[in-house]
Amino acid sequence: MNPKKVARGLYAIWYREYKVFIRERSRVFSSIALPILFMVIFGSGIGSIVSLPGTDYQSYIFPGFLVMTVLFSSIFFGAYVVWDKKLDFLKGVLVSPQSRTTIFVGKAFGGVTDSLIEVSVLMLVGIAMGIPLTALSVGISYLILLFFIIGTVSLGLVIGSQMESPQGFGLISSFVVFPMFLLSGALYPLSNLPGWLVVLTRINPATYAVDGLRSIILGSSLFLLIVDLSAIILFSILMITLGTYAFNRMRV
């Protein structure tokens, strides 16, 4: 296929997803307000009884709530695939000259853009709250988050491509999102956990995103940064591969 036509197709799909996002102000507000609300509640409540060496609890959980924002916005982005099916919009896109792989990549670009906007707002909130962010730590954090967002958006699109109803998507995605967040170490250190829980945290890609961000922002981590990045990049590659396959097999 002509590269220019592919590029135009990618842009058209990305732009549509971006316009849908900025027009849904309630979605933008809720996806940003929820992590901030949780961070304030947990930071003030649990932070009053928890003592961590070298940092306060609110700063400690900030990387976890960056990941929470990504998980909710990226994976739930897959719901738009379900709605596109129900509204027959996806059929119109699929009969275009663009391949299903191009459609998947275009939608993924849209989801990545949406999540990066939300993360950027939360970064600004973090600076206002006194989180120790520097230009270098913000730049490396964006790199970590970018790869993680690519993986989670792809995962959301995989789930959406297999679901026929928004209710079914909501159930499955919630079953994925909440364990990933709760087992990531976002709210508590991962040391001294029971053996079975250690296994679950180690196979959870969100664990490495939280640990990498905590390493960059606070200088405290469980793994080396190269290990965190390698795990996140591997997760992204796996999800992109799975997403491309799922879209090529999708029924509408």
Secondary structure, 3 states (H helix, E strand, C coil): CCHHHHHHHHHHHHHHHHHHHHHCHHHHHHHHHHHHHHHHHHHHHHHHCCCECCECHHHHHHHHHHHHHHHHHHHHHHHHHHHHHHCCHHHHHHCCCCCHHHHHHHHHHHHHHHHHHHHHHHHHHHHHCCCCCCHHHHHHHHHHHHHHHHHHHHHHHHHHHHCCCHHHHHHHHHHHHHHHHHCCCCCCCCCCCCHHHHHHHHCCHHHHHHHHHHHHHHCCCCCCHHHHHHHHHHHHHHHHHHHHHHHHHCCC
